């Protein structure tokens, strides 16, 4: 039998990894789950690490919106009184025009009809559904409250989408402004400035320094545009590889986490994500240690996730949540105090939801402030650059005609 390497998390939140022989990836995943572990990654020994499910797993990636619609539609059918297998069959019919999604639902339905729990069937789809999603479904099945879990999942996904849409929508105008500014400069440098270059060359006089700089930039763009594109593409590729490399990602994320202006927004986004995810998991009966292990994986900033990992170690030793959270460093003081109050009052999940709501609003306010600062900077900056180009051309024209300023 082939040898597989794996990473998994125990139910008390302890991470482990090792190697084991198995007939295939699915068999190993089932064996780990039977032993009480939550599989994270599985790969053939010596192969490149892939999300567990391996190279033969489904390559389908559902968008946030598609997962939200699937959850809402399944909830609606279950609330209408349909059994799970019949509800899945209805969803299968509704997605007949979407071959990949239809194939995924067909696999899930067959697994459910074969006696597999919904959480295990979703978990076997090659990482299409997140650990957070699968563990909530598993908790709902264990407590006989699948409909309530689906309801909370729907609310969670809708709030996450609303927050993401708020940030994306707010960035549309600055993005358009930046593109238009770049195009305006390109038109000036590639088409307007060259019209004056022959006039200046025929005059045979030394041009003012600002004009020489503008002409040099215009000639550089005309002659070396392909090299500039290659350099930009190279920088983008290098940045992407650095972000994808687990050795360099934490260092880059650490700089972003404490960067001026942007760092504040990232900290508030991660605070909202951590609070809402942890609160939702705890409300559905997921143990704190397991919930913290899942929360760590849902954070986008790896430097922030590393600090959260230290909290798990303190909780294992019998400590509470608020004290180690205060040592994380990037969580706002208000969030820590609210978590402490929820822990002391015995209403931690509810207080975490309030923290998430509070920082959702804070994110919107911070985005608005950043945009209020960014827009005038872009407008004034563009105006200054264009004015400088025009002024340099006028200086050269006046110099050619021997006119005094």
Buried (B, 14 or more C-beta within 10 A) or exposed (E): EEEBBBBBBBEBBBBEEEEBEBEEBBEBBBBBBEEEBBBBBBBBEEEEEBEBBBEEBBEBEBEEEBBBBBBBBBBBBBEEEBEBEEBBBBBBEBBEEEEEBBBBBBBBBEBBEEEBBBBBBBBBBBBBBBBBBBBBBBBBBBEEBBEBBBBBBBBBBEBBBEBEEBBEEBBEEBEEBBEEBEEEBEEBBEEEBBEBBEEBEEBEEEBBEBBBBBBEBBBEBEEEEEEEEEEEEEEEEEEEEEEEEEEEBBEBBBEBBBEEEBBBBBBBBBBBBBBBBBBBBBBBBBBBBBBBBBBBBBBEBBBBBBBBBEBBEBBEEEEBBBBBBBEBEBBBEEBBBBBBBBBEEEEBBBBBBBBBBBBBEBBBEBBEEBBEEBEEEBEEEBEEBBEEBEBBBEBBBEBBEEEEE
